[in-house]
């Protein structure tokens, strides 16, 4: 019987997950398909029940459902428990189990850059993706991680949970020069005309500035950082690596990530640089 998988989120039209997973299914001769499902927050429980009724074999979760999906799942992997966020769900024939592959996907993409574990890291945002990245950075032994968020309370809560520090947006802007790695995890930038999530006025030249958004390849945040002579990193690597971890959980197969990074980058109109 043909299996089916999905990605749920709001918005979802921009997602390239269907393209990526369908490519891998075809490449490995797997009889399966993967579809995007637009689910607004108030529809989440009904949507999940409908997918179960229709026999979904697994799915991914993107904004804004990474935490709100948790009450509907049978079980969470330890990583998802610690992060309190889920981006991948597997089905073992009886239970739907939540995992988080975001953080590990980002850290793997970061490892391709010339960075050290002692550099000061600033994470902008305190949602599901930020949680995944914060905990994964700590697991990877990054020594100095700080969280900032529009709502300081949420930044402080995530910082306390992950063993990081917290700053208000204003204080983060004033001390931005202290950080050599800045990671933007919010949805600001999905629309090309959106404002920046934080002022980059005090950004140090040569810092590494990452945005987990991959479409567009260059968000206003990354363009502003590039104008200040910083190294920029978009979300293509994180997107592919987290997807590859999910794909392996569903199928037992490790797909070719470097090839997919090249394909996705070129599909979005960018130039691929072999890492």
Secondary structure as UniProt FT lines:
FT   STRAND          3..9
FT   TURN            13..14
FT   HELIX           17..27
FT   TURN            28..29
FT   STRAND          32..38
FT   HELIX           41..43
FT   HELIX           44..53
FT   TURN            54..55
FT   STRAND          58..61
FT   TURN            63..64
FT   TURN            66..69
FT   HELIX           70..72
FT   STRAND          75..76
FT   HELIX           78..83
FT   STRAND          88..91
FT   STRAND          96..99
FT   HELIX           102..110
FT   TURN            111..112
FT   TURN            117..118
FT   STRAND          120..124
FT   HELIX           128..139
FT   TURN            140..141
FT   STRAND          144..149
FT   HELIX           152..162
FT   STRAND          165..168
FT   HELIX           169..174
FT   HELIX           176..178
FT   STRAND          181..184
FT   TURN            188..189
FT   TURN            192..193
FT   TURN            201..202
FT   TURN            205..206
FT   STRAND          208..211
FT   HELIX           220..227
FT   TURN            228..229
FT   STRAND          231..233
FT   HELIX           236..251
FT   HELIX           257..267
FT   TURN            268..269
//
